[in-house]
């Protein structure tokens, strides 16, 4: 069995907390690419490829590549992407806990956990790496961009698998807080189980007939002024699961732009005055490296609960 070649460390540092793109030049049995530039033109298009080569932004471990660099299959190359300017999410990333292995942060509403789509440098990952000086940090799990609350980052590459496995194997107790309408006709607490599907290119997920792939326990903590404050305990992690389950009970979360109806996005972007009233409030697990019980609680609060400052 042929062993995969291990990539060398990148000769380029991170930029704004984002790793450079790494390329491994593929095999070329017919010899169609005489130079690296010819391969880049086919992969990225003439305009972008010529800019990368002309500006000497393509580098190997030996340094920047020139326009006539010969093509060598299996060679590793790196370059930095150019990102369009992003509006800063006007809320701070709070540090809840930090030691030599992990970092727990309070992610604000509207900040993506990791780069995706148009959100690249304005993400929790980029802020942790750039602003806290932790270049090896990686999240052990993800939190939806519109949801605020706790995210666990692993600070050393060698520890990453152990913590990510906890979340993959559902060994982490997650607790959420939500504000939604109060309906005395909805009997709580209850456990909701159903099948949720999320289609590519469609903003909202939906419930469909079939074997259940999602489970959440819904508890009412208190009610006041026609609103309820709820504790949500997901046993699974489907996309938008808690939002779908609450909407299915006739209790859509306050300021949810997707449920029960997809709200048209404002031309000027996110409405920072109307964050989704959903907070990842507690993470609890047994540390996979030390065996210690761990429990972290968010310091954030949901603004729409009556009486909250």
N, C-alpha and C positions, 0 to 999 in steps of 0.2 A: 504493500500500500504506500502510495506516494505521500510523504509528509508535507504539510503546507508550510511554506516559508514564513518565518516570523518577521514581522515588520520591525525595522529599527525605530528608535525614538525619533520624533519629529524634530527637524532642525529649526523649525519656526515656533516661536512662542505663541501662546493664546493671544487673541486680540479681542478686547472687550469681553473677556471671559469665554470666548468661543474658540474651539479647536480649529486648526486649519483643515482643509479638505485633504484627504490622503488618497492618492491614486496608485494602483499597481498595474503597470502596463501589461495587457493580455498577450497571450501567444499570438503569433502572426505567421502561420505556416505558409501562406502564399506571398509573404514579403511585400504587402501592399503599402506599408508605412516605412518609408526610408528614414524619416526623421520624427522626433517627438512632435514637432509642430504639425506634421501631416495627420498624426493620430488625433491631436487636440482639435484640429479643424473639423474632423469627422464627428467627434464626440460632442463638441460644444458649439459648432458653427464657426464660420470664418471670422466674423467680427470679434467675437469674444476670445477665440483662440489667438488671434493676432495681437490683441491687447495684452493677454497674459504673457506671450512670448516677448513682445516689444518692450514691455515694462519690467521684464525679467522677474516676474512674480512666481514663475514655476521654479522650484528648487529641488535638488536632491541632497543627499547627505554630503556631497562634495561642494554644493553651492548652487547659485543661480544657473539656469540653462540658457544657452544662446539659441538663435533661430535655426541653426544647422545641426543641433545636437542629434547624433544618431539614435535611432530607435533600438532599444534593448528590452526584449520581453522579460517580464518579471521584476523590472526595476521599480522602486518606490519613488514617488514624487509627491510634493505638497504645494499647496497655494492657499492664500486667504481669499474667501469670497468677499465681494463688495456688497454691503448691506445698505438698503435705503434708510434714511433717517426714521427713527421711531419716536412717537410721542411717549414721554415718560409717564408711567402710571404713578399718580401723585400720592402714593402711600408708601410708608416705609416697610421694609422687611424686618420683622422683629426676631431677635435671637432668644429662644426659650431655654436652650441647654447646649453646652459644647464641652467635649472632652477630646482626647487624642484620636478617638475612633469615629465619633458621630457628632453631627450638628442637627439640632431640631429648631426649625424656624416657624414663625407665624407668617404665612404667605397672605398678603392682602388680596381682597377682591380685585379682579381684572388682570392680575399678573399671572401669566402662564408659568407652569413649572419648568418646562424644558422648551427649547426652540422648536417651533412648528409654524408653517405657513408664514404669515407676515410678522410673527412675534419671534424675534431672534435675540437681539441684545437686551430687550426689555423682558427678561424672564428671571425667575427665581434662581435658576442655575447660573446665569451670567452674573447676577448680582452677588451671589455667594462667592464665586470664583474671583470676580474683579474687586468688589468692595471689601470683602473679608480676607482677601489674599489666600484663598484655598483652591489652587489650580487643579487638584486631583478630585475635588468633590463631585459626587454623583448622587442623584436622588435614588433612594431605595424603592420609591413608588411615586405615583403622580396624583396630583389633585387638579380637578377641573379648573380652568382659568377663571371662571366666574365665582367659584367657591373659595372662601377664605379659610385659613386655619393651618393646622400642623402638617409639616412635611419633614421627613427624616432624610438627611443627607449622610452618606458614608464618605469619610475623608481620606481613606487609604485604599488604593486599588485592590490590595490583597484581601481586604475585609468585605468587599462589595457583595460577593456572591452569598455570603452567610446571611446578610441582612435582607437582600433582595429575595432570598428563598423564604424568609419568614412571611413576606407579603404574598408571594406566589402560592404558598401552601396554606394561606389563611390562618396563620398562627398569631396574627395581630388583632387585638380587639380594638375596633374603631367606633368612636362615638361621635355623633353629629348633633348639632342644635339647629333648629329651624323655627321660623315664624311664618304662620299660615293662618287662614281663617279658622275660627272655632265653630264646630257644628255639633251640638249635643246629640244629634241623631247618629253620629259615627261612633260606634263602640270601640273604645280603646282601653287598654293596650291590645294590639293584635299583631300577628305576623302575616305579612303579605308575601305570597309566592306566585310568580307567574313567568311567562316567557317574554323577554324583551329583545327586540331586534333594532339595530341601528344600521341603516343603509348608507353606503358611501355617497357623499354629495347631498344627503338630506340632513338638515340641521337637527330635527327632533327624532328621538327614538320613540318606539311605540310598542304596546302590548299586542301579542298575537296568540291565537290558540296554539296549544302544544305543550310539550313537557316543560316544566318550570326550569329556568336557568338563572333565576334571581330570587333572593330572599332578604327581607328587611323586617325588623321589629319596630313598630311605631308606638311611642308612648307619649301621652299628654302630660306635661309637667305642671302647667297652670294655664288659666285663661283669664282674659281681661279685655273689656272693650271690644268684644267681637273677634278678638284674635287669640290664638293659642301659641304657646311655646312648647315645642316638641323635642323629645329625644329620639333620634333615629339610629338604629343599630344594624348596619348592613352585614349580612353573613357572606354575601358575594359582592362582586365589583363590576357589574355591567355599566356601560356608558349611561350616564344620567339616571342611574337606578333609583336613587332616593327621590329625585324630582318626578320621575314617572310614577312611582308608587304613591307619593302624596297626591299627585294630580288624579290618579285613578280612584282615590278615596273621596274625590271632590274637595280636596284641601290643597290647591296649588300653592307653592311657596310664594311669598310676597316678592314682587319685582323680578319674577322669572320671565325672561324675554322669549322663552320657547313654549312654556306650558301654562295654561291650556291652549294658547294660540301663539303662533310664531309672530313676534312683534317686528315690524320693519326696522331695520338698523338705521340709526340717524346718520345723515351724511357727514356730520362732524365726528362720528365715532361713538365710543362708549359714553353712557350717561353716568358719570362717577357719583352723582347724587342719589342714584337708585341701584345700589348693589343687591344682588341676589341674597335673600335672607337665609343663607345656609353656611354653617361654620363647622369645620372639622375640629371638634373641641377636645378629644381625648385620643391618645395612642397608648396602648398597653400591651406588653409582651415580655417574654423571658429573653434576656440578652443571649444570642447564640454563641458568643465568645466567652462570656464570664459566668453565665448561668444566673445572673442577678435579675430579679423582677424590675421592670422599668415601667414607669407611668408618667406621661407628659400631658399637661393641660394647657390649652390655649389661654392667652391673656386677652384675646379679642372679645368683643361683644357685638351682638346684632342690633343695629341702630333702630330698627322699626318696632322693637318690643316696647310697649307703653311704659313710660317712667324711666327709660334708659337715658343717661346723659348724652 
